[in-house]
Structure formats: C-alpha cells, structure tokens
Amino acid sequence: MEPHVPAKRTENQLLAALSDAECERLRPHLETVDMPLGEVVYESGRTLDYVYFPVDSIVSLLYVLENGASAEIAVVGKDGVVGISIFMGGESTPSRAVVQSAGRALRLPARVMKQEFTRGGSMQHLMLRYTQALITQMAQTAVCNRHHSLEQQLCRWLLLSIDRLPSSEITMTQELIANMLGVRREGVTEAAGKLQKAGVISYRRGHIKVLDRKQLEHMSCECYEVVRRETSRLFPARAAH
C-alpha cells in the first residue's frame, strides 16, 4: 500500500472522538495509505504490524476454510479500526482482512497502538466499546447466514456497506459479493435481480447504487437493525448526527 492523498484523522470516527492530547501523541505516527480494491490488509495467523483506521474505504473481515471457501464475518469502515487483536493481546487472528471498497486509511504502527491503549484514557475506552460493537456484528452475521434468506442477507450487507461509505454506490462484482456472503454467484444474481426489479437498487458493470434505502431496510431482516442499534447505544454521539 503506497502513501496517498493525506487524510484528516477526523475522517475516521474513532480517531475523531479522541482527546486533543491523544491526537497530538498519535499525529507523528499516523500515515495515510491507499487501500486498493482486493488488497489483503492482513492474512490469517500473521502477526500484525499496523492497525488501520479506514477513511473512505471498507475492509471485510473474512474467515477462509482449508478448501479456499470464504465468508465475511464483519465489515469495517470509517466507523472503526482493522487489527483489534493488536490491543486485545492476541497479536494475530484466524481471519483475513481484504479491502472491499477502495479508498484510504490512516495507518498506525502496532507498537504505538499498544502503548496508547495501555496508557488508558479515551483511546482504551473507545477501542473496547468498538470491539463490543464488532462482536455484535460478527454474532449477528452468523445468525443471519444460518436463518435468513439470501435476499435478506444481501440487504443487510448493502446497508452495512453504505453506512460506511460517503455515497450510496458500491463498486463490487457479483462474484465478490458471493465470496463475501459464502454463497453461489447464481444466488447473488437472482437476489440482486429481485432488488433491482423492485426499484431498490440499480446494478450494472460492477456498480451497485441504492435507490430506495427505506425499502431496502424494510426488505432486510432484523439483523441490520440489531447491529445499528447496538452501535448507536455504544456511540451515542454518532447517532445524534
């Protein structure tokens, strides 16, 4: 990942919530990096050297099986941070992190992250609350994948994605969506076709645009609302905006 157009820390909601003193300590160590589509941020079992605070990109956390099959367990965007195992004490994780939507992120060395977390203060409290929100998203994704239709799963996935993007348009092929959801591409084609026919989305050449968010929420299962509500409870300042 190459250095890109500098990003402001306020473009990531976790960094924006830090105290001025914490921001001053982090400023010399934060580096803006490009996050191209499909880039592997970290691999399963590898020790993490950095944490990433997405700005206008989205990173998918995937679990990959021995046969190569994969399924998304969570998405991280401007709302959070990629690499929680660094400050939670694990140093590595069995999941893989892949850029789902291209953009930028602010990168922080692992040693600096650990130092700041150990120091306590708002950084530690924010990271722990974010970890709880991420666990909720992972748990709800597992339930959703087991009990709800592919169409409902796609609606949930689209809502979680556009919540973390500056616009209601996603650049993503149906094959990649199928890999994220852990299903066959034909199933995604059928589900996306139903949403397009209903006027909820438009889809062409790898570009998905949400046209009717209210209807998309209506067609989704309760899983999206559970995640949204828990995030709002843990970060009330965000919900107020």
C-alpha positions as CSV (number, residue, x, y, z in Angstrom):
1,M,0.0,0.0,0.0
2,E,1.5,3.3,-1.1
3,P,1.2,6.7,0.6
4,H,-1.8,8.6,-0.9
5,V,-3.6,11.9,-0.5
6,P,-3.3,12.9,3.2
7,A,-6.4,12.2,5.2
8,K,-7.5,14.0,8.3
9,R,-7.9,12.0,11.5
10,T,-11.5,13.4,11.8
11,E,-12.5,11.4,8.8
12,N,-12.4,8.3,10.9
13,Q,-15.0,8.3,13.7
14,L,-12.8,6.6,16.3
15,L,-9.9,9.0,15.8
16,A,-12.3,11.9,15.8
17,A,-13.5,11.0,19.2
18,L,-10.0,11.0,20.9
19,S,-8.9,13.8,23.2
20,D,-6.6,16.5,21.9
21,A,-3.7,15.2,23.9
22,E,-4.1,11.7,22.5
23,C,-4.3,13.1,19.0
24,E,-1.1,15.0,19.4
25,R,0.7,11.9,20.6
26,L,-0.6,9.9,17.6
27,R,-0.2,12.6,14.9
28,P,3.6,11.9,14.1
29,H,2.9,8.2,13.7
30,L,-0.3,8.3,11.5
31,E,0.3,7.7,7.8
32,T,-2.3,7.9,5.0
33,V,-2.2,4.9,2.8
34,D,-4.1,3.9,-0.3
35,M,-6.4,0.9,0.0
36,P,-7.0,-0.6,-3.4
37,L,-9.9,-3.0,-4.1
38,G,-9.0,-6.6,-3.2
39,E,-5.8,-5.7,-1.3
40,V,-5.1,-8.1,1.6
41,V,-4.5,-6.0,4.7
42,Y,-3.5,-9.0,6.8
43,E,-3.5,-12.8,6.4
44,S,-4.8,-15.4,8.8
45,G,-2.3,-16.2,11.6
46,R,0.2,-13.5,10.7
47,T,1.5,-11.1,13.3
48,L,0.0,-7.6,12.6
49,D,2.5,-4.7,12.2
50,Y,-0.2,-2.0,11.9
51,V,-3.7,-1.1,12.7
52,Y,-5.8,0.7,10.0
53,F,-8.4,3.4,10.5
54,P,-10.4,3.4,7.3
55,V,-11.4,6.9,6.0
56,D,-13.4,6.3,2.8
57,S,-12.6,2.6,2.3
58,I,-14.3,-0.6,3.6
59,V,-12.4,-3.6,4.8
60,S,-14.1,-7.1,5.0
61,L,-13.0,-9.5,7.7
62,L,-13.3,-13.0,6.2
63,Y,-12.9,-16.5,7.5
64,V,-11.2,-18.7,5.0
65,L,-11.6,-22.5,5.0
66,E,-8.9,-25.1,4.1
67,N,-10.6,-25.6,0.7
68,G,-10.4,-21.9,-0.1
69,A,-14.1,-21.1,0.5
70,S,-14.7,-17.9,2.5
71,A,-17.4,-15.9,4.2
72,E,-17.5,-12.4,5.6
73,I,-17.8,-12.1,9.4
74,A,-17.8,-8.3,9.6
75,V,-17.2,-5.1,7.8
76,V,-15.1,-2.2,9.0
77,G,-15.2,1.4,7.6
78,K,-14.9,4.9,8.8
79,D,-16.7,3.7,12.0
80,G,-13.8,1.6,13.2
81,V,-10.4,0.1,13.1
82,V,-8.8,-3.0,11.5
83,G,-6.5,-5.0,13.7
84,I,-8.1,-5.2,17.1
85,S,-6.0,-8.3,18.0
86,I,-3.1,-5.9,18.5
87,F,-4.6,-4.2,21.5
88,M,-6.7,-7.1,22.7
89,G,-3.5,-9.1,23.3
90,G,-3.7,-11.8,20.6
91,E,-1.1,-10.2,18.1
92,S,-2.7,-12.3,15.3
93,T,-6.2,-13.6,14.2
94,P,-7.5,-16.5,12.2
95,S,-9.5,-14.2,9.9
96,R,-8.3,-12.4,6.8
97,A,-8.8,-8.7,6.1
98,V,-9.5,-7.7,2.5
99,V,-10.4,-4.3,1.0
100,Q,-14.0,-4.5,-0.1
101,S,-14.3,-0.9,-1.3
102,A,-11.3,1.1,-2.4
103,G,-10.2,4.3,-0.7
104,R,-7.8,5.5,2.0
105,A,-7.0,4.6,5.6
106,L,-4.8,6.0,8.3
107,R,-2.2,3.5,9.4
108,L,-0.7,3.4,12.9
109,P,2.3,1.1,13.9
110,A,1.3,-1.7,16.3
111,R,3.7,-0.7,19.0
112,V,2.2,2.9,19.1
113,M,-1.3,1.4,19.3
114,K,-0.4,-0.9,22.2
115,Q,1.4,1.9,24.1
116,E,-1.6,4.2,23.8
117,F,-4.1,1.5,24.7
118,T,-2.1,0.5,27.8
119,R,-2.0,4.2,28.8
120,G,-5.7,4.1,29.3
121,G,-7.9,7.1,28.8
122,S,-10.4,7.7,26.0
123,M,-8.4,5.6,23.5
124,Q,-8.8,2.4,25.6
125,H,-12.4,3.1,26.3
126,L,-13.2,3.8,22.6
127,M,-11.4,0.6,21.5
128,L,-13.2,-1.6,24.0
129,R,-16.6,-0.2,23.0
130,Y,-15.8,-0.6,19.3
131,T,-14.7,-4.2,20.0
132,Q,-18.1,-4.9,21.6
133,A,-19.8,-3.4,18.6
134,L,-17.7,-5.6,16.3
135,I,-18.5,-8.7,18.3
136,T,-22.2,-7.9,18.0
137,Q,-21.8,-7.5,14.2
138,M,-20.0,-10.9,14.0
139,A,-22.6,-12.7,16.1
140,Q,-25.5,-11.2,14.1
141,T,-23.8,-12.1,10.8
142,A,-23.5,-15.8,12.0
143,V,-27.2,-15.9,12.9
144,C,-28.2,-14.2,9.7
145,N,-26.3,-16.6,7.5
146,R,-27.9,-19.5,9.2
147,H,-31.5,-18.4,9.5
148,H,-32.3,-15.8,6.8
149,S,-32.8,-15.8,3.1
150,L,-30.0,-14.8,0.7
151,E,-32.1,-11.8,-0.3
152,Q,-32.3,-10.6,3.3
153,Q,-28.5,-11.2,3.8
154,L,-27.8,-9.1,0.7
155,C,-30.0,-6.3,2.0
156,R,-28.2,-6.4,5.4
157,W,-24.8,-6.4,3.6
158,L,-25.7,-3.5,1.4
159,L,-27.0,-1.4,4.3
160,L,-23.9,-2.1,6.4
161,S,-21.7,-1.1,3.5
162,I,-23.4,2.2,2.5
163,D,-23.4,3.2,6.2
164,R,-19.6,3.2,6.0
165,L,-19.3,4.9,2.6
166,P,-19.6,8.6,1.6
167,S,-22.2,7.7,-1.1
168,S,-24.9,5.1,-1.7
169,E,-22.9,3.5,-4.5
170,I,-20.7,0.4,-4.2
171,T,-18.2,-0.9,-6.7
172,M,-18.4,-4.7,-6.3
173,T,-18.9,-7.6,-8.7
174,Q,-21.5,-10.3,-8.0
175,E,-18.7,-12.8,-7.8
176,L,-17.0,-10.8,-5.0
177,I,-20.3,-10.4,-3.2
178,A,-20.9,-14.2,-3.4
179,N,-17.4,-14.7,-1.8
180,M,-18.3,-12.3,1.0
181,L,-21.6,-14.0,1.7
182,G,-20.2,-17.5,1.2
183,V,-22.8,-18.4,-1.4
184,R,-23.0,-19.3,-5.1
185,R,-22.8,-16.4,-7.6
186,E,-26.1,-17.5,-9.2
187,G,-27.8,-16.9,-5.9
188,V,-26.5,-13.4,-5.7
189,T,-27.6,-12.7,-9.3
190,E,-31.1,-13.8,-8.5
191,A,-31.3,-11.8,-5.3
192,A,-29.8,-8.7,-6.8
193,G,-32.3,-9.1,-9.7
194,K,-35.2,-9.1,-7.4
195,L,-34.0,-5.9,-5.7
196,Q,-33.4,-4.2,-9.0
197,K,-36.9,-5.2,-10.3
198,A,-38.4,-3.8,-7.1
199,G,-36.6,-0.5,-7.7
200,V,-34.5,-0.7,-4.6
201,I,-31.1,-0.8,-6.3
202,S,-29.6,-0.4,-9.8
203,Y,-26.8,-2.7,-10.9
204,R,-24.5,-2.5,-13.9
205,R,-20.9,-3.4,-14.6
206,G,-19.9,-4.0,-11.0
207,H,-21.6,-0.8,-9.7
208,I,-24.5,-1.1,-7.2
209,K,-26.4,2.0,-6.3
210,V,-29.0,2.0,-3.6
211,L,-32.1,3.9,-4.9
212,D,-34.6,3.3,-2.1
213,R,-33.0,3.0,1.3
214,K,-36.3,2.8,3.3
215,Q,-37.4,-0.1,1.1
216,L,-34.0,-1.8,1.5
217,E,-34.4,-1.6,5.3
218,H,-37.9,-3.0,5.0
219,M,-36.7,-6.0,2.9
220,S,-33.8,-6.7,5.2
221,C,-34.1,-9.0,8.3
222,E,-33.8,-7.6,11.8
223,C,-30.1,-8.3,11.9
224,Y,-29.1,-4.9,10.4
225,E,-31.2,-3.0,12.9
226,V,-29.7,-5.0,15.8
227,V,-26.2,-4.0,14.7
228,R,-27.2,-0.4,14.1
229,R,-29.0,-0.1,17.4
230,E,-26.1,-1.5,19.4
231,T,-23.6,0.7,17.7
232,S,-25.8,3.7,18.4
233,R,-26.0,2.7,22.1
234,L,-22.2,2.3,22.4
235,F,-21.5,5.5,20.4
236,P,-24.5,7.9,21.1
237,A,-22.6,10.9,19.8
238,R,-22.7,9.3,16.3
239,A,-26.4,8.7,16.4
240,A,-27.0,12.3,17.2
241,H,-25.5,13.4,13.9
